[in-house]
Amino acid sequence: MDDTHELVPLSDGDLMLADEHDDVRGMPVMDVRQHRVGEVEDILVDPQERRARLLVVASGGILGLGGSHRLVPVDAISQVRGHIQLERSDLHVDSGFDYDPAPPGPVDYRPVYSYFGYTPFWEDDYKAPYFLHGRW
């Protein structure tokens, strides 16, 4: 079974989200304890449905250098109210998966979903997060 699914960075500019309100780039990301995790640097989009699937959360570093870029499923978002509120801790995100903007080949995102405890969006029993049914 092929577990690779193409996701396109929204920053590439070749694709628009199905709902423009789902573009949360630049928003601060807070964890379940109200600790700042970082900010949304980019969004990985499913090109078939034009839906946000993974956030690229940037943290640390100075002027964009030396920081980390972690993948977080949009399913981990509990709400959006001027910032992204996650259902996980900053430590959970920090020890998660690095984002590679230029992977050498197809990417299997299943481990990212598994690490966060969510069903991948391509599975039959996937339940879309509330914000994919309308506005944040």
Backbone torsions as a table, in degrees:
resi	resn	phi	psi	omega
1	MET	NA	134.8	179.7
2	ASP	-87.1	117.6	-179.4
3	ASP	-101.4	13.1	178.4
4	THR	-94.3	136.2	179.6
5	HIS	-137.4	127.0	-177.5
6	GLU	-69.0	127.2	171.1
7	LEU	-124.0	138.9	-174.2
8	VAL	-113.7	130.8	175.3
9	PRO	-62.8	132.4	179.4
10	LEU	-61.8	-29.9	-179.1
11	SER	-66.9	-15.0	177.1
12	ASP	-62.3	-24.2	175.6
13	GLY	80.6	-1.6	-178.8
14	ASP	-88.6	-4.6	-171.7
15	LEU	-140.3	145.6	174.6
16	MET	-117.7	149.3	176.4
17	LEU	-71.2	150.5	178.1
18	ALA	-59.5	-35.0	176.2
19	ASP	-125.0	113.8	-176.6
20	GLU	-59.4	-21.6	179.2
21	HIS	-70.7	-13.9	177.5
22	ASP	-79.7	-2.5	178.9
23	ASP	-82.2	100.5	-176.2
24	VAL	-108.5	17.5	179.3
25	ARG	-57.6	138.7	179.7
26	GLY	89.1	-11.4	-179.4
27	MET	-77.0	142.4	174.5
28	PRO	-67.3	149.4	179.6
29	VAL	-115.9	124.3	179.0
30	MET	-113.0	147.7	179.1
31	ASP	-91.8	-176.7	-176.6
32	VAL	-62.9	-22.6	179.8
33	ARG	-98.7	10.5	-178.1
34	GLN	68.4	24.6	171.7
35	HIS	-89.3	140.2	178.7
36	ARG	-72.6	126.3	178.9
37	VAL	-91.5	-38.1	-176.8
38	GLY	159.1	-144.3	175.3
39	GLU	-142.8	158.2	-179.5
40	VAL	-76.0	113.1	179.1
41	GLU	-89.3	-34.8	-179.2
42	ASP	-155.9	170.6	178.9
43	ILE	-131.4	130.5	174.9
44	LEU	-92.5	125.8	-169.8
45	VAL	-113.9	139.5	172.0
46	ASP	-77.6	112.0	-174.1
47	PRO	-67.2	-23.7	179.6
48	GLN	-71.1	-46.8	-177.2
49	GLU	-99.0	-8.6	-178.0
50	ARG	56.2	42.0	179.2
51	ARG	-112.5	144.0	173.5
52	ALA	-65.7	132.3	179.2
53	ARG	-119.6	-39.4	179.6
54	LEU	-137.1	141.7	172.6
55	LEU	-95.0	145.2	169.2
56	VAL	-103.0	109.4	-176.6
57	VAL	-101.1	119.3	179.8
58	ALA	-96.9	138.8	176.7
59	SER	-149.9	156.2	178.0
60	GLY	70.9	-175.9	178.2
61	GLY	78.3	170.8	179.0
62	ILE	-128.0	126.0	-179.5
63	LEU	54.6	38.3	177.0
64	GLY	81.2	3.1	-179.3
65	LEU	-107.5	138.6	174.7
66	GLY	77.8	4.8	-179.9
67	GLY	-88.7	178.0	176.7
68	SER	-108.6	155.3	177.6
69	HIS	-131.2	110.1	-175.6
70	ARG	-113.3	147.8	176.7
71	LEU	-90.2	134.0	177.8
72	VAL	-134.9	123.1	176.6
73	PRO	-61.8	142.3	177.3
74	VAL	-61.7	-19.7	178.4
75	ASP	-62.5	-22.3	-178.8
76	ALA	-80.0	-3.6	179.4
77	ILE	-81.6	126.8	176.6
78	SER	-94.1	-30.0	175.0
79	GLN	-166.9	163.7	176.3
80	VAL	-130.6	112.9	179.5
81	ARG	-144.6	72.4	-176.6
82	GLY	83.5	-15.5	173.5
83	HIS	-153.0	165.1	177.1
84	ILE	-89.3	123.3	176.7
85	GLN	-103.4	121.1	-179.8
86	LEU	-96.0	157.8	174.6
87	GLU	-88.8	2.8	-176.3
88	ARG	-122.1	167.0	179.2
89	SER	-86.0	162.0	176.4
90	ASP	-61.4	-34.2	178.7
91	LEU	-64.9	-36.6	178.0
92	HIS	-63.5	-44.4	179.4
93	VAL	-66.8	-46.0	-177.8
94	ASP	-59.4	-33.2	-179.0
95	SER	-94.9	13.2	-178.9
96	GLY	-85.2	-147.4	-170.9
97	PHE	-97.5	131.4	176.2
98	ASP	-71.4	148.4	174.8
99	TYR	-95.4	128.7	175.2
100	ASP	-110.6	110.1	-177.1
101	PRO	-68.3	-16.5	179.9
102	ALA	-134.8	70.4	-179.1
103	PRO	-64.6	149.4	-177.5
104	PRO	-71.9	-11.8	-179.5
105	GLY	-166.7	-165.1	179.3
106	PRO	-58.9	146.4	-177.5
107	VAL	-110.2	132.9	173.7
108	ASP	-95.7	108.3	-177.6
109	TYR	-87.2	-2.1	-179.4
110	ARG	-53.8	-44.2	179.6
111	PRO	-60.7	-32.3	178.0
112	VAL	-65.2	-48.4	179.0
113	TYR	-62.7	-42.5	-179.7
114	SER	-63.0	-44.0	-179.9
115	TYR	-58.5	-40.2	-179.7
116	PHE	-85.7	-9.2	176.6
117	GLY	84.9	28.2	-179.1
118	TYR	-119.3	154.0	174.7
119	THR	-77.3	132.7	177.4
120	PRO	-60.7	149.1	-174.7
121	PHE	-62.8	-19.6	-178.0
122	TRP	-89.4	-5.0	-179.9
123	GLU	-79.1	150.4	-179.2
124	ASP	-61.8	-34.3	-176.5
125	ASP	-92.9	16.5	177.9
126	TYR	-67.1	133.6	174.7
127	LYS	-112.9	117.1	-177.0
128	ALA	-64.5	140.3	175.8
129	PRO	-61.0	158.3	-174.6
130	TYR	-55.6	-36.0	-174.0
131	PHE	-73.8	-14.5	175.8
132	LEU	-79.2	-3.3	177.8
133	HIS	-99.1	3.9	-179.4
134	GLY	167.7	-145.0	-178.7
135	ARG	-78.8	158.9	176.8
136	TRP	-60.3	NA	NA
